[in-house]
Amino acid sequence: MQILRAAIYGFAVGDALGVPYEFTPREIMTYQPAVGMSGFGTHQQPPGTWSDDTSFMLCVLENILEDGTPQTLKNKMLKCYRDGYLTPHGNMFDIGRATYLGIHGKNSSTDNNSIQGNGSLMRCLPYAFRHDIRRAFYDMYWDNKITHDNALCHLCCIFYVRLARALIEGSNPEKAMQTAAGFIKLGSRITDLPECNSDLKRLDRLTNPEFSRIPECEIISSGHVLYTLEAACWCLLNTHNYRDAVLKAVNLGGDTDTIAALTGALAAIVYGENSIPKAWLCKLKNKKSIENILDRTKEYDVI
């Protein structure tokens, strides 16, 4: 459970680090880089404020603990949006278009840019901690359909979860990337998702053993699901501690909160909870909600 705790806090702290800088171009971040936990900026939120990324990730964790269904997960996400459930200040100040449409039962399938966003990727971390990983992939697939029923989104979530699982099991980042790459290349034989096969080739760059050597200028830090995944993996592979990993993610600019959150979870798994700067943890808002869910993990045998 200590690794789960590290991952959840690593995610939330990375998210909060990125919130003030979301949508900021890389050119500006280069000259005015993030160096710690700040506030206001893009969304005018105080330091330590996490976004819908952490809210919905916590919904997934709670739904797994309760052996919930896609419908119960959808209800929890709606509760976040409408009632401020699992939010840092009792309200949700930002939400992606596809996620908004999905939790309200509306179809976003006509907007390809929207449904290939990172809204399902940002919440998939808890599936990596399920005892039965094959069951985890199955449940994740159906839960993803709430908001992002798209083959590329499914594949990116599978890659991230398999990467996280390899790190949890003790692999170093380079070996974990190879494990995830080998797993994803098996395609439908492992995932039971035959519709994903045509999108497998789009992950060729990510699964290349030389991926970490790609220069920063070729890493796109946007909200597109594949680019977000690539950016998070690249930041992990090109740093050697939690602090540097999440700051590198934020300083890429663009979708800073999601990329830093995903990077932060992976880095915290590798380097442990103590690697997260205490000054950043102290500023994190509404830790009580996070602690309440983490305390409940002791009661269940699914995670």
C-alpha positions as CSV (number, residue, x, y, z in Angstrom):
1,M,0.0,0.0,0.0
2,Q,3.0,2.3,0.4
3,I,3.6,2.3,-3.3
4,L,-0.1,3.1,-4.0
5,R,0.1,6.0,-1.5
6,A,3.3,7.3,-3.2
7,A,1.7,7.1,-6.6
8,I,-1.5,8.9,-5.6
9,Y,0.3,11.7,-3.9
10,G,2.9,11.9,-6.7
11,F,0.0,12.3,-9.1
12,A,-1.8,15.0,-7.1
13,V,1.3,17.0,-6.4
14,G,2.3,16.9,-10.1
15,D,-1.2,18.0,-11.0
16,A,-1.1,20.9,-8.6
17,L,2.3,22.0,-9.9
18,G,1.0,22.2,-13.4
19,V,-2.4,23.9,-12.8
20,P,-1.1,27.5,-12.8
21,Y,0.8,26.9,-16.1
22,E,-1.8,25.0,-18.1
23,F,-1.8,26.2,-21.8
24,T,1.3,28.2,-21.3
25,P,3.5,27.9,-24.5
26,R,6.9,26.2,-24.1
27,E,8.7,29.4,-25.2
28,I,7.4,31.2,-22.2
29,M,8.2,28.3,-19.8
30,T,11.8,28.3,-21.1
31,Y,12.4,31.9,-20.0
32,Q,10.2,31.7,-16.9
33,P,10.4,28.1,-15.8
34,A,8.4,26.6,-12.9
35,V,10.7,26.0,-9.9
36,G,8.2,24.9,-7.3
37,M,4.6,25.0,-6.1
38,S,3.0,28.2,-7.1
39,G,-0.6,29.4,-7.6
40,F,-3.0,31.5,-9.6
41,G,-1.9,31.8,-13.2
42,T,-4.2,30.2,-15.8
43,H,-7.1,29.2,-13.5
44,Q,-6.5,31.8,-10.7
45,Q,-6.3,29.0,-8.1
46,P,-4.2,29.2,-4.9
47,P,-1.0,27.1,-4.6
48,G,-1.6,23.4,-4.1
49,T,-4.8,23.2,-6.0
50,W,-5.3,20.1,-8.0
51,S,-7.5,19.7,-11.1
52,D,-10.2,17.4,-12.4
53,D,-7.4,15.0,-13.3
54,T,-6.9,14.1,-9.6
55,S,-10.7,14.3,-8.9
56,F,-11.5,11.8,-11.6
57,M,-8.5,9.6,-10.8
58,L,-9.7,9.4,-7.2
59,C,-13.2,8.5,-8.5
60,V,-11.7,5.5,-10.3
61,L,-9.8,4.4,-7.2
62,E,-13.0,4.6,-5.1
63,N,-15.0,2.8,-7.7
64,I,-12.6,0.0,-7.8
65,L,-12.6,-0.3,-4.0
66,E,-16.4,-0.5,-4.1
67,D,-16.4,-3.0,-7.0
68,G,-18.4,-0.5,-9.0
69,T,-19.6,-0.4,-12.6
70,P,-19.2,2.1,-15.4
71,Q,-22.5,3.6,-14.3
72,T,-21.4,4.1,-10.7
73,L,-18.1,5.6,-11.9
74,K,-20.1,8.0,-14.2
75,N,-22.2,9.0,-11.2
76,K,-19.2,9.8,-9.1
77,M,-17.7,11.9,-11.9
78,L,-21.0,13.8,-12.2
79,K,-21.0,14.3,-8.5
80,C,-17.5,15.9,-8.8
81,Y,-18.7,18.2,-11.5
82,R,-22.1,19.2,-10.0
83,D,-21.3,19.1,-6.3
84,G,-17.6,19.6,-6.0
85,Y,-17.1,16.0,-4.7
86,L,-13.4,15.1,-4.4
87,T,-12.3,18.6,-5.4
88,P,-9.8,20.8,-3.5
89,H,-12.2,23.7,-2.8
90,G,-15.7,22.3,-3.3
91,N,-16.0,23.2,-7.0
92,M,-14.6,21.9,-10.3
93,F,-13.0,24.8,-12.1
94,D,-12.1,23.0,-15.3
95,I,-13.2,20.0,-17.3
96,G,-12.4,18.6,-20.8
97,R,-15.0,18.7,-23.5
98,A,-15.2,15.0,-24.1
99,T,-15.4,14.2,-20.4
100,Y,-18.1,16.8,-19.9
101,L,-20.2,15.3,-22.8
102,G,-19.6,11.8,-21.7
103,I,-20.6,12.1,-18.1
104,H,-23.7,14.0,-19.2
105,G,-24.6,11.1,-21.6
106,K,-23.9,13.0,-24.8
107,N,-22.0,11.7,-27.8
108,S,-18.7,13.3,-28.7
109,S,-17.9,10.8,-31.5
110,T,-18.2,13.4,-34.2
111,D,-15.3,15.4,-32.7
112,N,-12.2,13.3,-33.3
113,N,-9.9,15.8,-31.7
114,S,-12.0,15.6,-28.6
115,I,-12.3,11.9,-28.3
116,Q,-8.6,11.4,-28.8
117,G,-7.9,13.7,-25.8
118,N,-6.2,12.5,-22.6
119,G,-9.4,12.5,-20.4
120,S,-9.3,8.7,-19.9
121,L,-5.5,8.5,-19.7
122,M,-5.5,11.0,-16.8
123,R,-7.6,8.8,-14.6
124,C,-6.3,5.3,-15.4
125,L,-3.5,5.0,-12.7
126,P,-5.5,3.0,-10.1
127,Y,-6.0,0.1,-12.5
128,A,-2.3,-0.6,-12.3
129,F,-2.7,-1.6,-8.7
130,R,-5.4,-4.2,-9.1
131,H,-4.4,-7.8,-8.1
132,D,-5.9,-9.2,-11.3
133,I,-4.3,-7.1,-14.1
134,R,-6.3,-8.8,-16.8
135,R,-9.5,-7.9,-15.0
136,A,-8.2,-4.4,-14.6
137,F,-7.7,-4.0,-18.4
138,Y,-11.2,-5.3,-19.0
139,D,-12.8,-2.9,-16.5
140,M,-10.7,0.0,-17.7
141,Y,-11.9,-0.6,-21.3
142,W,-15.6,-0.3,-20.3
143,D,-15.0,2.6,-17.9
144,N,-13.1,4.5,-20.6
145,K,-16.1,4.2,-22.9
146,I,-18.0,6.7,-20.6
147,T,-16.0,9.5,-22.1
148,H,-13.4,8.3,-24.6
149,D,-14.6,5.4,-26.7
150,N,-11.6,5.5,-29.0
151,A,-9.1,2.8,-29.9
152,L,-6.0,5.0,-29.5
153,C,-7.2,6.1,-26.1
154,H,-7.6,2.5,-25.0
155,L,-4.2,1.6,-26.2
156,C,-2.5,4.6,-24.5
157,C,-4.2,3.7,-21.2
158,I,-3.1,0.1,-21.5
159,F,0.5,1.2,-22.2
160,Y,0.5,3.5,-19.2
161,V,-1.1,1.0,-16.8
162,R,1.3,-1.8,-17.9
163,L,4.3,0.6,-17.5
164,A,3.1,1.6,-14.0
165,R,2.6,-2.1,-13.1
166,A,6.1,-3.0,-14.2
167,L,7.5,-0.1,-12.1
168,I,5.4,-1.3,-9.1
169,E,6.9,-4.8,-9.6
170,G,10.4,-3.3,-9.3
171,S,11.6,-2.7,-12.9
172,N,13.6,0.4,-13.6
173,P,12.1,2.9,-16.0
174,E,13.9,1.6,-19.1
175,K,13.0,-2.0,-18.4
176,A,9.4,-1.0,-17.6
177,M,9.1,0.8,-20.9
178,Q,10.3,-2.4,-22.7
179,T,7.8,-4.4,-20.8
180,A,4.9,-2.1,-21.7
181,A,6.1,-2.0,-25.4
182,G,6.3,-5.7,-25.6
183,F,2.8,-6.1,-24.0
184,I,1.2,-3.5,-26.3
185,K,2.7,-5.1,-29.4
186,L,0.8,-8.3,-28.7
187,G,-2.4,-6.3,-29.5
188,S,-5.7,-8.0,-29.3
189,R,-4.2,-11.3,-28.2
190,I,-3.6,-9.7,-24.8
191,T,-6.1,-6.9,-24.7
192,D,-9.1,-8.6,-26.4
193,L,-9.6,-5.3,-28.2
194,P,-9.4,-6.2,-31.9
195,E,-10.5,-2.7,-32.9
196,C,-7.2,-1.4,-31.5
197,N,-5.0,-3.2,-34.0
198,S,-5.2,-0.5,-36.7
199,D,-3.9,2.1,-34.2
200,L,-1.0,0.1,-32.9
201,K,1.4,1.5,-35.5
202,R,0.8,5.0,-34.0
203,L,2.7,3.9,-30.9
204,D,5.8,2.9,-32.9
205,R,7.8,5.9,-31.7
206,L,6.9,5.3,-28.1
207,T,7.8,1.6,-28.2
208,N,11.2,2.2,-29.9
209,P,14.1,1.4,-27.5
210,E,15.7,4.7,-28.5
211,F,12.6,6.8,-27.5
212,S,14.3,8.4,-24.5
213,R,16.9,10.0,-26.9
214,I,14.4,12.0,-28.8
215,P,15.2,15.7,-28.4
216,E,12.8,17.9,-26.4
217,C,11.9,19.9,-29.4
218,E,10.2,16.8,-30.9
219,I,8.1,16.1,-27.7
220,I,4.6,17.6,-28.1
221,S,3.1,18.5,-24.8
222,S,-0.5,18.9,-25.9
223,G,-3.8,17.3,-24.6
224,H,-3.8,14.7,-27.4
225,V,-3.7,11.3,-25.7
226,L,-0.6,9.9,-27.5
227,Y,1.4,13.1,-27.1
228,T,0.5,13.3,-23.5
229,L,1.6,9.7,-22.9
230,E,4.9,10.3,-24.8
231,A,5.6,13.5,-22.9
232,A,5.1,11.8,-19.5
233,C,7.3,8.8,-20.4
234,W,10.0,11.0,-21.8
235,C,10.2,13.1,-18.7
236,L,10.5,10.0,-16.5
237,L,13.2,8.5,-18.7
238,N,15.3,11.7,-18.8
239,T,15.4,12.5,-15.1
240,H,16.6,10.7,-12.0
241,N,14.4,12.0,-9.2
242,Y,10.8,13.0,-8.6
243,R,11.4,16.8,-8.4
244,D,13.2,17.0,-11.7
245,A,10.7,14.7,-13.4
246,V,7.6,16.8,-12.6
247,L,9.3,20.1,-13.1
248,K,10.5,18.9,-16.5
249,A,6.9,18.0,-17.3
250,V,5.6,21.3,-16.3
251,N,8.3,23.2,-18.1
252,L,7.3,21.5,-21.4
253,G,4.3,23.8,-21.3
254,G,0.9,23.0,-22.9
255,D,-1.2,20.5,-20.9
256,T,1.0,20.9,-17.9
257,D,-1.3,19.6,-15.2
258,T,-2.0,16.3,-16.8
259,I,1.5,15.6,-18.1
260,A,3.0,16.4,-14.7
261,A,0.4,14.3,-12.9
262,L,1.0,11.3,-15.0
263,T,4.8,11.8,-14.7
264,G,4.5,12.4,-11.0
265,A,2.8,9.1,-10.3
266,L,5.4,7.1,-12.2
267,A,8.3,9.0,-10.6
268,A,6.8,8.5,-7.1
269,I,6.5,4.8,-7.7
270,V,10.2,4.6,-8.7
271,Y,11.6,7.0,-6.1
272,G,9.1,6.6,-3.2
273,E,6.9,9.0,-1.3
274,N,9.8,10.5,0.5
275,S,11.1,11.8,-2.8
276,I,8.2,14.2,-3.1
277,P,9.4,17.6,-1.6
278,K,7.7,18.1,1.8
279,A,7.1,21.7,1.0
280,W,5.0,20.8,-2.0
281,L,3.1,18.2,0.0
282,C,2.4,20.7,2.8
283,K,0.8,23.1,0.3
284,L,-1.4,20.4,-1.3
285,K,-5.1,21.3,-0.7
286,N,-7.8,19.0,0.7
287,K,-5.4,16.1,1.6
288,K,-8.3,14.9,3.9
289,S,-10.2,13.6,0.9
290,I,-7.2,11.8,-0.5
291,E,-6.4,10.3,3.0
292,N,-10.0,9.1,3.4
293,I,-9.8,7.1,0.2
294,L,-6.3,5.8,0.9
295,D,-7.5,4.6,4.4
296,R,-10.2,2.6,2.7
297,T,-7.8,0.6,0.7
298,K,-6.9,-1.3,3.8
299,E,-10.5,-2.7,3.9
300,Y,-10.5,-4.2,0.5
301,D,-8.7,-7.0,-1.3
302,V,-9.1,-5.8,-4.9
303,I,-6.1,-3.5,-4.8
